[in-house]
Amino acid sequence: MTGAWFEPRSTPLNHGEERTFAWQTLHQDIQQLRRAEALLAGEKLILEKVARRVPLAQVLDAMSLLIEDLLPGCRCAVLLAADSGMKLRKAAGPNLPAG
């Protein structure tokens, strides 16, 4: 999610009851609202994947892509601990460089 989001609201300023002589416009920054909406939509998609029993790798990839979309410029990965607890393995991170 990139760019700034503004919601303009205009109100006429009247002189008497007949004539509009000016307009007052307020531009409200709604970027946080848009980000919250995108997060909720992404969470819903991920939960739907879990409910449909989509394979874990696909769910984790979707989660990684959602985080990357919400935080431009970052790369996300999910690491899972091995049974021994001594090693980590990459479970998701579709946009990480190979290697």
Secondary structure, 3 states (H helix, E strand, C coil): CCCCCEEEEEEEEEECCCEEEEEEEEEEECHHHHHHHHHHHHHHHHHHHHHCCCCHHHHHHHHHHHHHHHCCCCCCCEEEECCCCCCEEEEECCCCCCC
